[in-house]
């Protein structure tokens, strides 16, 4: 169910659109891509870009992480097509610092350490959140499905990583009680 209708008339001003996609590669690795666009509903003048027409991207950026089955980053590509300043795209090469990192607890803190402030791009760093989630949502369910289809049990870690990561996956909740009864800690 969508949000309720607004109680007061309003005017759309800004749209941020983030799309993330996960791909299985023929070489056994995974590509996870993110694309971010920001647009305005009105024309405005930019000191660096001149007249920016409504609907023209203020920001348009891309990032691709190539991962292995353990969610370790093997390659990174970042691209800035549209930005407020001509120099913005010059920082995309710094995202190679992510090579060798694993998407696991502490990933976002490490990203901020490596690429925070003037070492990165705010928008590309922000996009790494949904890209990391997309990696998890792409790789683990796919691997579990393939394992089940081959007649084996889905691989299990000592404690599934999803437990206690959100309300739905609370170790005291109904979902864990049903899916991982041996990990359930509720009454």
N, C-alpha and C positions, 0 to 999 in steps of 0.2 A: 504494500500500500504506500503510495507516495505521501509526501508531506501534506498537511492540510492547506486549504486555500489561504493565501495571505489575507489578513484582516484589513489591510490598508492598501490602496492603490500604490503601485511602485513602478519604477522604470529600470530596465536592465542597463547596466553600465559596463560590466567587465565579465569576461568568460575565460576561465582557465580550463583547458581540456588536456587530460593526461590519459594516454592509451599505452598499455603495456601488453606485450605478446611474448609467449614462450614457444621456442622451436626446438625440436629434436634434430640434430645434425646427423648426416650419414656417417661421420667419423666417430659417433658415440658421445660427442660433447653436446652441450646445450647452448643456444643463443637466447638471451632474454633481452628484449628491446623495449625502450621507453621513448615516447614522443610527447613533448609538452608544447602547447601553444597558448598564448595569452592574446586576447583581442579586446578591443574597445568598441562600443556602439556609436561612437562619435569620432569625427575628424579632429586631429590636433596637430600642432606644429612641434617639431623636434629640432633642437639645435644641431643635432648630428645627422638626422635622416630627412629633414625637410618636412613636407606635409605628409602625415600618416593618415590614410583614409580609413574610415570605420570598417572594421572587419579584417584589416590587414594585420598580420601577426606583429605584435610588439615584441614578443619572445616566440621563437620556434627553435627547439633544441631536441637533440636525439642522443641516446646513449645505448650501447650494446655491451652486455657482459657475456663473455663466453665462459661457461662453467663446466666442471666435470661432475660426476655423479655425487661427489661429496660436497658440492656447492663451493668449491674452491675456484676463484676467478683465475682463468688462464689467459684471457685477452680482454682488452677494453678498447672501445672506440667511442668517442664523444664528438658531437658536431653541433655548432651553432649556426643556424641559417639566418635568423633574425634576432636582433637585440637592440637595446637603446643606444649602445655605443659601438663604434667599429672595433674597439679593442677587446670586446667581450669574448669572441671566439678564440683569441690567442691563448686562453688558459686551458683549452680542452685537452692538450697534451699531458697536463698534470694528472689527469684521471688515470693514466697508466700506473700511478702509484698504488692503485687498487689491486694490481696483479699479485696473486699469492694469498690474498685475504680469503677467508671463508665466511660465507653468510651463515652466521650463528650468533648466539647471544654476544653482545659487545660490538657487533658489526657497525652499527650506526655511530657509536662513540669513536671507533677507529676511523671511520670515514670523516667525521668532523675534525679529528686530530690531524689527519693527512691533508684534507681539502677544505677545511673551514677558513673563514675570513678571506684574505687576499690570495690564498693558495688554490682557490677553486671558484666555482660559479654557484651562487646560492640556488639557482633553479635546477641545475644538474644535480647538486647534492640533495636537494629536496626530492627529486625524482627517484633517487636511489632507494627511498623507502618503498614505494609501490613496486619498483623493479625487483627488489629483494623478496617481497611477498609473492610476486609473480613467479620468481624462480622456485620458491618453495611449492607453490600451487601447481607448477608445471612438472617438476621433477619427481617429487615423492608419490603423488597419486599415479602417475604414469608407470613408474617402476613397480609399485604395488600391484597395479592391474596386470602388467606383463608377468609378474611373478605368479599371481593367481591363475592366469590363463595357461601357464606352463605346468600347472598342477602342484605347485609348491605353495607353502605358506608365505604370506607377505613378510618381508624382513622386519624385525622388531628390534628396536634399541632397548637397552636396559630400562629406560624410562622414555616413552615417546615424547618428542620435543614439543608437541602441541600442548601437553598438559600444563595447566595453570598459566597459559599465555593470554587468556581472555575469559570472560564470564562463561561462555559456552563450553570451554574446555576446562573448567574448574575441576580439580581432583575430587571435590565434594559434590559435584553435580551429576545430573541424570545422564548426560552424554558419556562421560567417562565410566559411569556405573554400567552402562550398556555395552560400550565398545571395548573398554579395558577394565573389566571388573576387578582384576588383580591389582590395579592401580588406584581404585576408588578409595577415598579416605573419609567419605561422609558417614552419617549415622546409619 
